[in-house]
Amino acid sequence: MSIGIYFGRVVKQLREEHRYSQEALADRASLNRTYLGEVERGVAVPSLATIAKIASALNISASELIALSERQQQLHITPQEKSLQAAVV
Amino acid sequence: MSIGIYFGRVVKQLREEHRYSQEALADRASLNRTYLGEVERGVAVPSLATIAKIASALNISASELIALSERQQQLHITPQEKSLQAAVV
């Protein structure tokens, strides 16, 4: 699955840890609540500018937010994908 | 200045370190060369999907690419912005 799916999940998880509603986080990040919901579901793929806004609203850096998403993606990789990855490296 | 400007500069710098032409990097990343040029100049703001493609084509992770951009941004922050940042923290 694409990184966008994991990014959305991480945003949702961090938002809930901060006990922000979607509306509260959207406000903090100057984003539309509907759009934030789409990002969380991996339906909308955020731009770098949006990533930076969301990260700032969650008090982390954009690179940390992406790193968390990459870690989630690595955790969910299938054995087939792993061996393919190993073959490529 | 926005993170997109620094992202573009970092992409250009890494591309040149790899001795890739814009065309070669665009090919590796499955992007249009004109679009890659716009990203490098900070004119186009890349999506997370595009960031992942460019990072992969440069053999680094998306989070490392963003971290390099953030470092560049921090280096270019003005004294006024620095004191404002300190005041906010």
Backbone of each chain as nested JSON, in Angstrom:
{
  "chains": [
    {"id": "A", "residues": [
      {"number": 1, "name": "MET", "atoms": {"N": [0.842, -1.2, 0.0], "CA": [0.0, 0.0, 0.0], "C": [0.873, 1.245, 0.0]}},
      {"number": 2, "name": "SER", "atoms": {"N": [0.309, 2.289, -0.507], "CA": [1.095, 3.519, -0.677], "C": [1.311, 4.221, 0.666]}},
      {"number": 3, "name": "ILE", "atoms": {"N": [2.35, 5.028, 0.706], "CA": [2.731, 5.762, 1.914], "C": [1.59, 6.647, 2.424]}},
      {"number": 4, "name": "GLY", "atoms": {"N": [0.739, 7.129, 1.521], "CA": [-0.37, 8.012, 1.901], "C": [-1.319, 7.362, 2.899]}},
      {"number": 5, "name": "ILE", "atoms": {"N": [-1.555, 6.072, 2.726], "CA": [-2.431, 5.32, 3.63], "C": [-1.849, 5.34, 5.049]}},
      {"number": 6, "name": "TYR", "atoms": {"N": [-0.542, 5.09, 5.139], "CA": [0.108, 5.037, 6.453], "C": [0.226, 6.425, 7.057]}},
      {"number": 7, "name": "PHE", "atoms": {"N": [0.479, 7.4, 6.208], "CA": [0.525, 8.783, 6.685], "C": [-0.8, 9.145, 7.349]}},
      {"number": 8, "name": "GLY", "atoms": {"N": [-1.896, 8.822, 6.68], "CA": [-3.221, 9.117, 7.219], "C": [-3.462, 8.443, 8.565]}},
      {"number": 9, "name": "ARG", "atoms": {"N": [-3.047, 7.186, 8.651], "CA": [-3.241, 6.454, 9.911], "C": [-2.44, 7.081, 11.046]}},
      {"number": 10, "name": "VAL", "atoms": {"N": [-1.211, 7.488, 10.732], "CA": [-0.353, 8.093, 11.758], "C": [-0.939, 9.431, 12.214]}},
      {"number": 11, "name": "VAL", "atoms": {"N": [-1.434, 10.21, 11.266], "CA": [-2.045, 11.501, 11.625], "C": [-3.226, 11.265, 12.559]}},
      {"number": 12, "name": "LYS", "atoms": {"N": [-4.065, 10.294, 12.202], "CA": [-5.244, 10.007, 13.022], "C": [-4.824, 9.564, 14.438]}},
      {"number": 13, "name": "GLN", "atoms": {"N": [-3.812, 8.692, 14.476], "CA": [-3.346, 8.172, 15.773], "C": [-2.793, 9.306, 16.65]}},
      {"number": 14, "name": "LEU", "atoms": {"N": [-1.946, 10.157, 16.065], "CA": [-1.368, 11.264, 16.835], "C": [-2.454, 12.258, 17.25]}},
      {"number": 15, "name": "ARG", "atoms": {"N": [-3.408, 12.496, 16.343], "CA": [-4.519, 13.393, 16.68], "C": [-5.275, 12.862, 17.893]}},
      {"number": 16, "name": "GLU", "atoms": {"N": [-5.539, 11.568, 17.913], "CA": [-6.292, 10.983, 19.021], "C": [-5.47, 10.991, 20.322]}},
      {"number": 17, "name": "GLU", "atoms": {"N": [-4.154, 10.786, 20.173], "CA": [-3.285, 10.876, 21.36], "C": [-3.331, 12.285, 21.961]}},
      {"number": 18, "name": "HIS", "atoms": {"N": [-3.434, 13.276, 21.094], "CA": [-3.534, 14.67, 21.565], "C": [-4.961, 15.029, 21.997]}},
      {"number": 19, "name": "ARG", "atoms": {"N": [-5.875, 14.08, 21.815], "CA": [-7.3, 14.302, 22.112], "C": [-7.881, 15.499, 21.358]}},
      {"number": 20, "name": "TYR", "atoms": {"N": [-7.447, 15.647, 20.103], "CA": [-8.038, 16.663, 19.236], "C": [-9.132, 16.001, 18.414]}},
      {"number": 21, "name": "SER", "atoms": {"N": [-10.245, 16.681, 18.229], "CA": [-11.224, 16.244, 17.234], "C": [-10.642, 16.569, 15.859]}},
      {"number": 22, "name": "GLN", "atoms": {"N": [-11.256, 15.997, 14.81], "CA": [-10.803, 16.346, 13.457], "C": [-10.938, 17.847, 13.259]}},
      {"number": 23, "name": "GLU", "atoms": {"N": [-12.026, 18.396, 13.782], "CA": [-12.271, 19.826, 13.629], "C": [-11.172, 20.648, 14.32]}},
      {"number": 24, "name": "ALA", "atoms": {"N": [-10.793, 20.231, 15.524], "CA": [-9.77, 20.97, 16.278], "C": [-8.425, 20.921, 15.552]}},
      {"number": 25, "name": "LEU", "atoms": {"N": [-8.046, 19.73, 15.064], "CA": [-6.76, 19.637, 14.366], "C": [-6.816, 20.422, 13.052]}},
      {"number": 26, "name": "ALA", "atoms": {"N": [-7.944, 20.316, 12.35], "CA": [-8.1, 21.054, 11.091], "C": [-7.942, 22.56, 11.348]}},
      {"number": 27, "name": "ASP", "atoms": {"N": [-8.549, 23.045, 12.418], "CA": [-8.426, 24.461, 12.787], "C": [-6.97, 24.834, 13.058]}},
      {"number": 28, "name": "ARG", "atoms": {"N": [-6.305, 24.013, 13.87], "CA": [-4.906, 24.291, 14.215], "C": [-4.018, 24.336, 12.966]}},
      {"number": 29, "name": "ALA", "atoms": {"N": [-4.363, 23.468, 11.989], "CA": [-3.538, 23.349, 10.785], "C": [-4.044, 24.244, 9.647]}},
      {"number": 30, "name": "SER", "atoms": {"N": [-5.079, 25.029, 9.89], "CA": [-5.708, 25.861, 8.849], "C": [-6.1, 25.029, 7.634]}},
      {"number": 31, "name": "LEU", "atoms": {"N": [-6.712, 23.881, 7.911], "CA": [-7.198, 23.018, 6.831], "C": [-8.699, 22.839, 6.982]}},
      {"number": 32, "name": "ASN", "atoms": {"N": [-9.328, 22.437, 5.907], "CA": [-10.747, 22.111, 5.923], "C": [-10.927, 20.755, 6.62]}},
      {"number": 33, "name": "ARG", "atoms": {"N": [-11.937, 20.631, 7.495], "CA": [-12.115, 19.382, 8.242], "C": [-12.369, 18.193, 7.313]}},
      {"number": 34, "name": "THR", "atoms": {"N": [-13.159, 18.408, 6.271], "CA": [-13.453, 17.326, 5.318], "C": [-12.168, 16.845, 4.647]}},
      {"number": 35, "name": "TYR", "atoms": {"N": [-11.343, 17.801, 4.279], "CA": [-10.069, 17.457, 3.628], "C": [-9.169, 16.67, 4.597]}},
      {"number": 36, "name": "LEU", "atoms": {"N": [-9.112, 17.103, 5.858], "CA": [-8.304, 16.38, 6.848], "C": [-8.808, 14.938, 6.983]}},
      {"number": 37, "name": "GLY", "atoms": {"N": [-10.123, 14.759, 6.963], "CA": [-10.697, 13.41, 7.03], "C": [-10.248, 12.561, 5.847]}},
      {"number": 38, "name": "GLU", "atoms": {"N": [-10.197, 13.181, 4.683], "CA": [-9.749, 12.454, 3.482], "C": [-8.276, 12.075, 3.59]}},
      {"number": 39, "name": "VAL", "atoms": {"N": [-7.485, 12.982, 4.153], "CA": [-6.057, 12.681, 4.354], "C": [-5.923, 11.514, 5.326]}},
      {"number": 40, "name": "GLU", "atoms": {"N": [-6.68, 11.541, 6.412], "CA": [-6.602, 10.458, 7.414], "C": [-6.987, 9.107, 6.816]}},
      {"number": 41, "name": "ARG", "atoms": {"N": [-7.937, 9.118, 5.88], "CA": [-8.359, 7.861, 5.247], "C": [-7.468, 7.501, 4.059]}},
      {"number": 42, "name": "GLY", "atoms": {"N": [-6.5, 8.329, 3.744], "CA": [-5.613, 8.042, 2.617], "C": [-6.28, 8.287, 1.273]}},
      {"number": 43, "name": "VAL", "atoms": {"N": [-7.406, 8.976, 1.285], "CA": [-8.137, 9.271, 0.049], "C": [-7.488, 10.467, -0.655]}},
      {"number": 44, "name": "ALA", "atoms": {"N": [-7.159, 11.488, 0.129], "CA": [-6.447, 12.647, -0.42], "C": [-4.963, 12.491, -0.11]}},
      {"number": 45, "name": "VAL", "atoms": {"N": [-4.129, 12.769, -1.093], "CA": [-2.676, 12.71, -0.899], "C": [-2.198, 14.127, -0.618]}},
      {"number": 46, "name": "PRO", "atoms": {"N": [-1.678, 14.371, 0.591], "CA": [-1.335, 15.754, 0.954], "C": [-0.082, 16.251, 0.243]}},
      {"number": 47, "name": "SER", "atoms": {"N": [-0.025, 17.548, 0.025], "CA": [1.187, 18.174, -0.522], "C": [2.169, 18.407, 0.62]}},
      {"number": 48, "name": "LEU", "atoms": {"N": [3.398, 18.731, 0.25], "CA": [4.42, 19.032, 1.261], "C": [3.964, 20.171, 2.172]}},
      {"number": 49, "name": "ALA", "atoms": {"N": [3.285, 21.165, 1.594], "CA": [2.809, 22.293, 2.395], "C": [1.788, 21.823, 3.434]}},
      {"number": 50, "name": "THR", "atoms": {"N": [0.891, 20.928, 3.028], "CA": [-0.119, 20.393, 3.943], "C": [0.53, 19.524, 5.019]}},
      {"number": 51, "name": "ILE", "atoms": {"N": [1.501, 18.715, 4.617], "CA": [2.228, 17.867, 5.575], "C": [2.857, 18.749, 6.652]}},
      {"number": 52, "name": "ALA", "atoms": {"N": [3.49, 19.854, 6.212], "CA": [4.147, 20.768, 7.152], "C": [3.127, 21.386, 8.112]}},
      {"number": 53, "name": "LYS", "atoms": {"N": [1.95, 21.739, 7.603], "CA": [0.897, 22.321, 8.454], "C": [0.412, 21.315, 9.494]}},
      {"number": 54, "name": "ILE", "atoms": {"N": [0.156, 20.083, 9.057], "CA": [-0.348, 19.056, 9.977], "C": [0.71, 18.741, 11.033]}},
      {"number": 55, "name": "ALA", "atoms": {"N": [1.968, 18.613, 10.595], "CA": [3.049, 18.298, 11.529], "C": [3.141, 19.389, 12.593]}},
      {"number": 56, "name": "SER", "atoms": {"N": [3.117, 20.639, 12.144], "CA": [3.211, 21.763, 13.071], "C": [2.052, 21.739, 14.073]}},
      {"number": 57, "name": "ALA", "atoms": {"N": [0.858, 21.424, 13.594], "CA": [-0.327, 21.37, 14.463], "C": [-0.228, 20.224, 15.473]}},
      {"number": 58, "name": "LEU", "atoms": {"N": [0.606, 19.225, 15.154], "CA": [0.802, 18.075, 16.062], "C": [2.107, 18.212, 16.861]}},
      {"number": 59, "name": "ASN", "atoms": {"N": [2.744, 19.372, 16.736], "CA": [3.995, 19.657, 17.449], "C": [5.136, 18.707, 17.128]}},
      {"number": 60, "name": "ILE", "atoms": {"N": [5.192, 18.204, 15.897], "CA": [6.364, 17.462, 15.474], "C": [6.818, 18.019, 14.128]}},
      {"number": 61, "name": "SER", "atoms": {"N": [7.993, 17.589, 13.691], "CA": [8.473, 18.077, 12.399], "C": [7.875, 17.22, 11.282]}},
      {"number": 62, "name": "ALA", "atoms": {"N": [7.857, 17.771, 10.086], "CA": [7.335, 17.038, 8.929], "C": [8.133, 15.75, 8.707]}},
      {"number": 63, "name": "SER", "atoms": {"N": [9.454, 15.826, 8.9], "CA": [10.272, 14.622, 8.666], "C": [9.955, 13.528, 9.683]}},
      {"number": 64, "name": "GLU", "atoms": {"N": [9.674, 13.919, 10.936], "CA": [9.303, 12.921, 11.95], "C": [7.964, 12.265, 11.588]}},
      {"number": 65, "name": "LEU", "atoms": {"N": [7.041, 13.089, 11.114], "CA": [5.722, 12.571, 10.729], "C": [5.86, 11.565, 9.572]}},
      {"number": 66, "name": "ILE", "atoms": {"N": [6.691, 11.897, 8.613], "CA": [6.915, 10.988, 7.477], "C": [7.653, 9.729, 7.95]}},
      {"number": 67, "name": "ALA", "atoms": {"N": [8.618, 9.916, 8.861], "CA": [9.376, 8.759, 9.362], "C": [8.442, 7.776, 10.068]}},
      {"number": 68, "name": "LEU", "atoms": {"N": [7.498, 8.281, 10.846], "CA": [6.518, 7.41, 11.515], "C": [5.686, 6.656, 10.473]}},
      {"number": 69, "name": "SER", "atoms": {"N": [5.321, 7.34, 9.394], "CA": [4.529, 6.709, 8.337], "C": [5.339, 5.61, 7.645]}},
      {"number": 70, "name": "GLU", "atoms": {"N": [6.616, 5.881, 7.396], "CA": [7.487, 4.875, 6.764], "C": [7.639, 3.659, 7.662]}},
      {"number": 71, "name": "ARG", "atoms": {"N": [7.719, 3.895, 8.974], "CA": [7.858, 2.779, 9.914], "C": [6.602, 1.904, 9.875]}},
      {"number": 72, "name": "GLN", "atoms": {"N": [5.441, 2.55, 9.844], "CA": [4.173, 1.804, 9.733], "C": [4.148, 0.998, 8.441]}},
      {"number": 73, "name": "GLN", "atoms": {"N": [4.609, 1.627, 7.369], "CA": [4.6, 0.952, 6.069], "C": [5.513, -0.276, 6.104]}},
      {"number": 74, "name": "GLN", "atoms": {"N": [6.682, -0.131, 6.714], "CA": [7.619, -1.256, 6.811], "C": [7.016, -2.393, 7.632]}},
      {"number": 75, "name": "LEU", "atoms": {"N": [6.278, -2.042, 8.686], "CA": [5.675, -3.058, 9.559], "C": [4.615, -3.861, 8.82]}},
      {"number": 76, "name": "HIS", "atoms": {"N": [3.981, -3.231, 7.818], "CA": [2.854, -3.875, 7.146], "C": [3.221, -4.485, 5.806]}},
      {"number": 77, "name": "ILE", "atoms": {"N": [4.5, -4.524, 5.539], "CA": [4.956, -5.079, 4.268], "C": [4.746, -6.607, 4.296]}},
      {"number": 78, "name": "THR", "atoms": {"N": [4.316, -7.172, 3.198], "CA": [4.067, -8.619, 3.151], "C": [5.393, -9.374, 2.965]}},
      {"number": 79, "name": "PRO", "atoms": {"N": [5.454, -10.674, 3.322], "CA": [6.681, -11.456, 3.112], "C": [7.131, -11.418, 1.648]}},
      {"number": 80, "name": "GLN", "atoms": {"N": [6.156, -11.471, 0.718], "CA": [6.497, -11.411, -0.715], "C": [7.207, -10.091, -1.046]}},
      {"number": 81, "name": "GLU", "atoms": {"N": [6.644, -8.991, -0.498], "CA": [7.252, -7.689, -0.764], "C": [8.653, -7.621, -0.147]}},
      {"number": 82, "name": "LYS", "atoms": {"N": [8.796, -8.247, 1.04], "CA": [10.098, -8.238, 1.719], "C": [11.166, -8.932, 0.883]}},
      {"number": 83, "name": "SER", "atoms": {"N": [10.827, -10.102, 0.346], "CA": [11.829, -10.833, -0.429], "C": [12.123, -10.106, -1.741]}},
      {"number": 84, "name": "LEU", "atoms": {"N": [11.103, -9.428, -2.272], "CA": [11.295, -8.642, -3.488], "C": [12.25, -7.479, -3.184]}},
      {"number": 85, "name": "GLN", "atoms": {"N": [12.015, -6.85, -2.01], "CA": [12.86, -5.747, -1.578], "C": [14.311, -6.217, -1.426]}},
      {"number": 86, "name": "ALA", "atoms": {"N": [14.474, -7.378, -0.779], "CA": [15.812, -7.941, -0.556], "C": [16.486, -8.214, -1.909]}},
      {"number": 87, "name": "ALA", "atoms": {"N": [15.69, -8.709, -2.862], "CA": [16.229, -9.041, -4.187], "C": [16.704, -7.785, -4.908]}},
      {"number": 88, "name": "VAL", "atoms": {"N": [15.963, -6.696, -4.708], "CA": [16.302, -5.434, -5.376], "C": [17.575, -4.849, -4.772]}},
      {"number": 89, "name": "VAL", "atoms": {"N": [17.692, -4.936, -3.434], "CA": [18.892, -4.418, -2.736], "C": [20.043, -5.38, -2.999]}}
    ]},
    {"id": "B", "residues": [
      {"number": 1, "name": "MET", "atoms": {"N": [10.808, 31.626, 4.206], "CA": [10.407, 30.959, 2.958], "C": [9.843, 29.587, 3.264]}},
      {"number": 2, "name": "SER", "atoms": {"N": [8.993, 29.139, 2.39], "CA": [8.313, 27.874, 2.647], "C": [9.252, 26.681, 2.444]}},
      {"number": 3, "name": "ILE", "atoms": {"N": [8.894, 25.569, 3.081], "CA": [9.685, 24.34, 3.014], "C": [9.882, 23.867, 1.569]}},
      {"number": 4, "name": "GLY", "atoms": {"N": [8.902, 24.167, 0.684], "CA": [8.984, 23.723, -0.715], "C": [10.217, 24.25, -1.434]}},
      {"number": 5, "name": "ILE", "atoms": {"N": [10.602, 25.49, -1.114], "CA": [11.791, 26.098, -1.723], "C": [13.035, 25.289, -1.339]}},
      {"number": 6, "name": "TYR", "atoms": {"N": [13.131, 24.929, -0.049], "CA": [14.312, 24.201, 0.425], "C": [14.292, 22.764, -0.066]}},
      {"number": 7, "name": "PHE", "atoms": {"N": [13.102, 22.185, -0.138], "CA": [12.969, 20.841, -0.68], "C": [13.536, 20.817, -2.11]}},
      {"number": 8, "name": "GLY", "atoms": {"N": [13.137, 21.792, -2.92], "CA": [13.596, 21.85, -4.307], "C": [15.11, 21.977, -4.4]}},
      {"number": 9, "name": "ARG", "atoms": {"N": [15.66, 22.816, -3.533], "CA": [17.117, 23.008, -3.546], "C": [17.846, 21.723, -3.177]}},
      {"number": 10, "name": "VAL", "atoms": {"N": [17.313, 21.013, -2.182], "CA": [17.947, 19.765, -1.733], "C": [17.866, 18.717, -2.854]}},
      {"number": 11, "name": "VAL", "atoms": {"N": [16.715, 18.644, -3.51], "CA": [16.569, 17.679, -4.606], "C": [17.599, 17.98, -5.697]}},
      {"number": 12, "name": "LYS", "atoms": {"N": [17.718, 19.263, -6.056], "CA": [18.674, 19.643, -7.103], "C": [20.107, 19.273, -6.684]}},
      {"number": 13, "name": "GLN", "atoms": {"N": [20.438, 19.582, -5.431], "CA": [21.784, 19.315, -4.933], "C": [22.096, 17.813, -4.957]}},
      {"number": 14, "name": "LEU", "atoms": {"N": [21.171, 17.003, -4.465], "CA": [21.386, 15.545, -4.451], "C": [21.436, 15.002, -5.883]}},
      {"number": 15, "name": "ARG", "atoms": {"N": [20.584, 15.548, -6.753], "CA": [20.594, 15.109, -8.156], "C": [21.965, 15.369, -8.773]}},
      {"number": 16, "name": "GLU", "atoms": {"N": [22.522, 16.557, -8.488], "CA": [23.826, 16.898, -9.063], "C": [24.938, 16.048, -8.449]}},
      {"number": 17, "name": "GLU", "atoms": {"N": [24.804, 15.745, -7.153], "CA": [25.794, 14.855, -6.517], "C": [25.782, 13.472, -7.177]}},
      {"number": 18, "name": "HIS", "atoms": {"N": [24.586, 13.033, -7.572], "CA": [24.465, 11.738, -8.266], "C": [24.825, 11.844, -9.753]}},
      {"number": 19, "name": "ARG", "atoms": {"N": [25.107, 13.057, -10.195], "CA": [25.392, 13.344, -11.612], "C": [24.265, 12.883, -12.531]}},
      {"number": 20, "name": "TYR", "atoms": {"N": [23.025, 13.087, -12.059], "CA": [21.87, 12.83, -12.918], "C": [21.468, 14.14, -13.571]}},
      {"number": 21, "name": "SER", "atoms": {"N": [21.102, 14.086, -14.832], "CA": [20.44, 15.234, -15.46], "C": [19.014, 15.283, -14.917]}},
      {"number": 22, "name": "GLN", "atoms": {"N": [18.319, 16.402, -15.134], "CA": [16.902, 16.476, -14.724], "C": [16.125, 15.362, -15.424]}},
      {"number": 23, "name": "GLU", "atoms": {"N": [16.448, 15.145, -16.682], "CA": [15.768, 14.112, -17.457], "C": [15.993, 12.726, -16.843]}},
      {"number": 24, "name": "ALA", "atoms": {"N": [17.227, 12.441, -16.451], "CA": [17.543, 11.12, -15.891], "C": [16.815, 10.912, -14.569]}},
      {"number": 25, "name": "LEU", "atoms": {"N": [16.827, 11.928, -13.706], "CA": [16.131, 11.773, -12.417], "C": [14.617, 11.664, -12.637]}},
      {"number": 26, "name": "ALA", "atoms": {"N": [14.094, 12.479, -13.551], "CA": [12.662, 12.414, -13.846], "C": [12.291, 11.013, -14.326]}},
      {"number": 27, "name": "ASP", "atoms": {"N": [13.108, 10.44, -15.196], "CA": [12.866, 9.075, -15.68], "C": [12.867, 8.077, -14.52]}},
      {"number": 28, "name": "ARG", "atoms": {"N": [13.895, 8.149, -13.678], "CA": [14.001, 7.223, -12.535], "C": [12.782, 7.347, -11.623]}},
      {"number": 29, "name": "ALA", "atoms": {"N": [12.258, 8.577, -11.487], "CA": [11.148, 8.824, -10.559], "C": [9.783, 8.74, -11.259]}},
      {"number": 30, "name": "SER", "atoms": {"N": [9.787, 8.423, -12.553], "CA": [8.537, 8.387, -13.343], "C": [7.782, 9.716, -13.25]}},
      {"number": 31, "name": "LEU", "atoms": {"N": [8.541, 10.798, -13.397], "CA": [7.93, 12.128, -13.38], "C": [8.243, 12.824, -14.694]}},
      {"number": 32, "name": "ASN", "atoms": {"N": [7.47, 13.832, -14.993], "CA": [7.719, 14.668, -16.166], "C": [8.912, 15.586, -15.865]}},
      {"number": 33, "name": "ARG", "atoms": {"N": [9.819, 15.74, -16.84], "CA": [11.016, 16.543, -16.59], "C": [10.667, 17.993, -16.248]}},
      {"number": 34, "name": "THR", "atoms": {"N": [9.689, 18.539, -16.944], "CA": [9.278, 19.931, -16.696], "C": [8.767, 20.076, -15.261]}},
      {"number": 35, "name": "TYR", "atoms": {"N": [7.984, 19.094, -14.834], "CA": [7.447, 19.131, -13.473], "C": [8.584, 19.043, -12.445]}},
      {"number": 36, "name": "LEU", "atoms": {"N": [9.551, 18.161, -12.69], "CA": [10.693, 18.05, -11.769], "C": [11.431, 19.385, -11.677]}},
      {"number": 37, "name": "GLY", "atoms": {"N": [11.589, 20.061, -12.808], "CA": [12.225, 21.376, -12.813], "C": [11.453, 22.366, -11.948]}},
      {"number": 38, "name": "GLU", "atoms": {"N": [10.134, 22.31, -12.02], "CA": [9.3, 23.198, -11.204], "C": [9.44, 22.874, -9.716]}},
      {"number": 39, "name": "VAL", "atoms": {"N": [9.545, 21.583, -9.399], "CA": [9.748, 21.179, -7.999], "C": [11.098, 21.708, -7.509]}},
      {"number": 40, "name": "GLU", "atoms": {"N": [12.126, 21.567, -8.336], "CA": [13.465, 22.032, -7.944], "C": [13.488, 23.541, -7.698]}},
      {"number": 41, "name": "ARG", "atoms": {"N": [12.709, 24.282, -8.463], "CA": [12.664, 25.744, -8.291], "C": [11.67, 26.166, -7.217]}},
      {"number": 42, "name": "GLY", "atoms": {"N": [10.966, 25.197, -6.635], "CA": [9.992, 25.531, -5.593], "C": [8.717, 26.126, -6.153]}},
      {"number": 43, "name": "VAL", "atoms": {"N": [8.522, 26.008, -7.462], "CA": [7.328, 26.55, -8.109], "C": [6.163, 25.572, -7.912]}},
      {"number": 44, "name": "ALA", "atoms": {"N": [6.445, 24.277, -8.096], "CA": [5.426, 23.245, -7.846], "C": [5.68, 22.653, -6.468]}},
      {"number": 45, "name": "VAL", "atoms": {"N": [4.615, 22.488, -5.705], "CA": [4.721, 21.881, -4.377], "C": [4.371, 20.401, -4.518]}},
      {"number": 46, "name": "PRO", "atoms": {"N": [5.332, 19.506, -4.271], "CA": [5.087, 18.083, -4.537], "C": [4.133, 17.457, -3.523]}},
      {"number": 47, "name": "SER", "atoms": {"N": [3.411, 16.44, -3.967], "CA": [2.575, 15.66, -3.052], "C": [3.457, 14.627, -2.361]}},
      {"number": 48, "name": "LEU", "atoms": {"N": [2.897, 14.008, -1.324], "CA": [3.628, 12.949, -0.607], "C": [4.041, 11.839, -1.569]}},
      {"number": 49, "name": "ALA", "atoms": {"N": [3.172, 11.502, -2.532], "CA": [3.474, 10.444, -3.502], "C": [4.685, 10.838, -4.35]}},
      {"number": 50, "name": "THR", "atoms": {"N": [4.73, 12.106, -4.768], "CA": [5.858, 12.592, -5.576], "C": [7.139, 12.626, -4.751]}},
      {"number": 51, "name": "ILE", "atoms": {"N": [7.032, 13.063, -3.496], "CA": [8.197, 13.09, -2.601], "C": [8.775, 11.68, -2.484]}},
      {"number": 52, "name": "ALA", "atoms": {"N": [7.889, 10.683, -2.306], "CA": [8.342, 9.296, -2.161], "C": [9.046, 8.821, -3.431]}},
      {"number": 53, "name": "LYS", "atoms": {"N": [8.511, 9.206, -4.596], "CA": [9.127, 8.802, -5.87], "C": [10.517, 9.413, -6.029]}},
      {"number": 54, "name": "ILE", "atoms": {"N": [10.626, 10.714, -5.723], "CA": [11.917, 11.409, -5.875], "C": [12.929, 10.83, -4.895]}},
      {"number": 55, "name": "ALA", "atoms": {"N": [12.482, 10.602, -3.655], "CA": [13.387, 10.052, -2.637], "C": [13.916, 8.695, -3.096]}},
      {"number": 56, "name": "SER", "atoms": {"N": [13.02, 7.85, -3.561], "CA": [13.404, 6.514, -4.014], "C": [14.407, 6.609, -5.17]}},
      {"number": 57, "name": "ALA", "atoms": {"N": [14.174, 7.531, -6.086], "CA": [15.069, 7.709, -7.234], "C": [16.442, 8.221, -6.8]}},
      {"number": 58, "name": "LEU", "atoms": {"N": [16.505, 8.84, -5.615], "CA": [17.773, 9.353, -5.075], "C": [18.361, 8.404, -4.022]}},
      {"number": 59, "name": "ASN", "atoms": {"N": [17.742, 7.235, -3.875], "CA": [18.195, 6.211, -2.925], "C": [18.208, 6.669, -1.472]}},
      {"number": 60, "name": "ILE", "atoms": {"N": [17.281, 7.534, -1.104], "CA": [17.106, 7.847, 0.31], "C": [15.62, 7.736, 0.651]}},
      {"number": 61, "name": "SER", "atoms": {"N": [15.321, 7.809, 1.928], "CA": [13.913, 7.721, 2.312], "C": [13.275, 9.109, 2.218]}},
      {"number": 62, "name": "ALA", "atoms": {"N": [11.965, 9.137, 2.114], "CA": [11.238, 10.401, 2.048], "C": [11.503, 11.236, 3.305]}},
      {"number": 63, "name": "SER", "atoms": {"N": [11.557, 10.578, 4.461], "CA": [11.762, 11.327, 5.705], "C": [13.158, 11.959, 5.747]}},
      {"number": 64, "name": "GLU", "atoms": {"N": [14.17, 11.255, 5.199], "CA": [15.52, 11.835, 5.155], "C": [15.544, 13.048, 4.222]}},
      {"number": 65, "name": "LEU", "atoms": {"N": [14.837, 12.915, 3.105], "CA": [14.788, 14.032, 2.148], "C": [14.126, 15.265, 2.789]}},
      {"number": 66, "name": "ILE", "atoms": {"N": [13.058, 15.034, 3.533], "CA": [12.376, 16.15, 4.211], "C": [13.261, 16.705, 5.326]}},
      {"number": 67, "name": "ALA", "atoms": {"N": [13.946, 15.807, 6.036], "CA": [14.817, 16.26, 7.135], "C": [15.923, 17.169, 6.594]}},
      {"number": 68, "name": "LEU", "atoms": {"N": [16.49, 16.829, 5.438], "CA": [17.518, 17.68, 4.82], "C": [16.93, 19.047, 4.464]}},
      {"number": 69, "name": "SER", "atoms": {"N": [15.697, 19.049, 3.987], "CA": [15.031, 20.313, 3.611], "C": [14.791, 21.161, 4.861]}},
      {"number": 70, "name": "GLU", "atoms": {"N": [14.36, 20.518, 5.941], "CA": [14.13, 21.243, 7.189], "C": [15.431, 21.843, 7.722]}},
      {"number": 71, "name": "ARG", "atoms": {"N": [16.531, 21.084, 7.558], "CA": [17.819, 21.587, 8.032], "C": [18.217, 22.831, 7.234]}},
      {"number": 72, "name": "GLN", "atoms": {"N": [18.02, 22.784, 5.914], "CA": [18.303, 23.943, 5.071], "C": [17.455, 25.142, 5.492]}},
      {"number": 73, "name": "GLN", "atoms": {"N": [16.186, 24.866, 5.786], "CA": [15.267, 25.932, 6.187], "C": [15.732, 26.572, 7.492]}},
      {"number": 74, "name": "GLN", "atoms": {"N": [16.152, 25.745, 8.443], "CA": [16.632, 26.245, 9.728], "C": [17.873, 27.11, 9.547]}},
      {"number": 75, "name": "LEU", "atoms": {"N": [18.757, 26.692, 8.613], "CA": [19.991, 27.439, 8.376], "C": [19.711, 28.822, 7.799]}},
      {"number": 76, "name": "HIS", "atoms": {"N": [18.588, 28.957, 7.078], "CA": [18.305, 30.202, 6.377], "C": [17.303, 31.095, 7.097]}},
      {"number": 77, "name": "ILE", "atoms": {"N": [16.993, 30.717, 8.308], "CA": [16.021, 31.485, 9.077], "C": [16.665, 32.832, 9.485]}},
      {"number": 78, "name": "THR", "atoms": {"N": [15.92, 33.894, 9.447], "CA": [16.463, 35.208, 9.789], "C": [16.506, 35.379, 11.317]}},
      {"number": 79, "name": "PRO", "atoms": {"N": [17.36, 36.294, 11.824], "CA": [17.414, 36.528, 13.277], "C": [16.031, 36.885, 13.837]}},
      {"number": 80, "name": "GLN", "atoms": {"N": [15.261, 37.681, 13.081], "CA": [13.903, 38.049, 13.524], "C": [13.037, 36.804, 13.69]}},
      {"number": 81, "name": "GLU", "atoms": {"N": [13.118, 35.911, 12.698], "CA": [12.311, 34.686, 12.766], "C": [12.754, 33.826, 13.939]}},
      {"number": 82, "name": "LYS", "atoms": {"N": [14.082, 33.815, 14.177], "CA": [14.628, 33.008, 15.276], "C": [14.076, 33.47, 16.616]}},
      {"number": 83, "name": "SER", "atoms": {"N": [14.074, 34.782, 16.833], "CA": [13.597, 35.278, 18.133], "C": [12.1, 35.08, 18.263]}},
      {"number": 84, "name": "LEU", "atoms": {"N": [11.395, 35.161, 17.127], "CA": [9.957, 34.891, 17.128], "C": [9.716, 33.433, 17.512]}},
      {"number": 85, "name": "GLN", "atoms": {"N": [10.543, 32.536, 16.917], "CA": [10.432, 31.104, 17.206], "C": [10.677, 30.841, 18.689]}},
      {"number": 86, "name": "ALA", "atoms": {"N": [11.714, 31.489, 19.213], "CA": [12.061, 31.317, 20.632], "C": [10.911, 31.798, 21.516]}},
      {"number": 87, "name": "ALA", "atoms": {"N": [10.299, 32.897, 21.109], "CA": [9.191, 33.467, 21.886], "C": [7.997, 32.512, 21.91]}},
      {"number": 88, "name": "VAL", "atoms": {"N": [7.766, 31.838, 20.782], "CA": [6.629, 30.917, 20.666], "C": [6.885, 29.675, 21.518]}},
      {"number": 89, "name": "VAL", "atoms": {"N": [8.148, 29.175, 21.473], "CA": [8.52, 27.975, 22.258], "C": [8.602, 28.398, 23.734]}}
    ]}
  ]
}
